[in-house]
Amino acid sequence: MLLDLFNEMRAAKVPVSVRELLDLLEAVQRRVTFADMDEFYYLARAILVKDERHFDKFDRAFSAYFKGLEHLDRHLEALIPEDWLRKEFERSLSAQERAQIQSLGGLDKLIEAFKQRLAEQKERHAGGNKWIGAGGTSPFGSGGYNPEGIRVGDAGERQGKAVKVWDQREYRNLDDQVELGTRNIKLALRRLRKFARQGAAEELDIDGTIDHTARDAGLLNIQLRPERRNTVKLLLLFDIGGSMDAHVKVCEELFSACRTEFKHLEYYYFHNFVYESVWKNNQRRSAERFATFDLLHKYGDDYKVVFVGDAAMAPYEITQPGGSVEHWNEEAGYVWMQRFREKFRKIVWINPYPQDTWRYTGSTQLVRELIDDHMYPLTLQGLEDAMRYLSK
């Protein structure tokens, strides 16, 4: 049984190993959980999944494995132990429900009829009053109207009249391909860290205090040290306006996370592509601009440069002088990107559009070529890949 679950995990691209499968088998043998789908779900997830980004993949595989009649008839003995089923039914029934079941011949006959029909039925059934399926008045199935029965599956609107619900809800959580929230962005950005102790000695050095106290024959000698800080320097350039209006929220989250994670952070805005000037205040971008040449001379080559934009524009905005849609640019955009590459060691481009759409715009391909294909999608995995490259 659990071998098939393991195969579902692998098919869903959950990185699970045989060692973890053996651990789960041992936990089941020791009866860490028994006859409770919720408890088994959490047990299996805790053992098989080591990274929360894979929770959604695990949930889909778990649901696919336990959902449907083809799984129930294959694993009936494991999923519905008779003794447990009987005890659970009896414990959960009200006096009125007990009376209704007795009117059909008692709980024994209800369970026996369920097993018999499950063995006889060979296909999916909807409606009717006998087979296990969705709708209808059969006491077995989902979405039906029988006042007492066993619900199997979730293929219809629940009527709230099943004696015992045999269904596992679908769990949804984090996925490495979804757009990010601020918390997840922070986790991804932490791959780009280089710590050093700088500044005033204000943090208690426990190891140093113990060492010096021992050297002074037990006389307390408190030692302080500078706080450890992330020394990575980041230059962040955001595409703003036009098609990027649809991505304002996620860009704000990215900006907020960067402000928290990096002490040495500089940021500027541009529209579509970088030219001879950029700005910091979108309300006054016509009056307050910064020469791009000044950026290239002001910041050292140890800065990591991150462009954030959809790279969706007319190709001539990159390749031709005067290609900008807002002003006349004396030099083509690609010339300025080449200058960035000559000055800074590491440059990446973060694209909020899904990666499978990039091939449909010629400008996106041009940008990828200009930065040696270091364009990454604005997903958890994409952002981590970008940070991993910058940290090398």
Secondary structure, 3 states (H helix, E strand, C coil): CHHHHHHHHHHCCCCCCHHHHHHHHHHHHCCCCCCCHHHHHHHHHHHHCCCHHHHHHHHHHHHHHHCCHHHHHHCHHHHCCHHHHHHHHHHHCCHHHHHHHHHCCCHHHHHHHHHHHHHHCCCCCECCCCCCEECCCCCEEECCCCCCCEEECCCCCCCCCCCEEECCCCCCCCCCCCCCCHHHHHHHHCCCCCEEEEEEEEEECHHHHHHHHHHCCCCCCCCEEEEEEECCEEEEEEECCHHHHHHHHHHHHHHHHHHHHCCEEEEEEECCCCCCEEECCHHHCCCCCEEHHHHHHHCCCCCEEEEECCCCCCCHHHHCCCCCCCCCCCCCHHHHHHHHHHHCCCEEEEECCCHHHHHHCHHHHHHHHHCCCCEEECCHHHHHHHHHHHHC
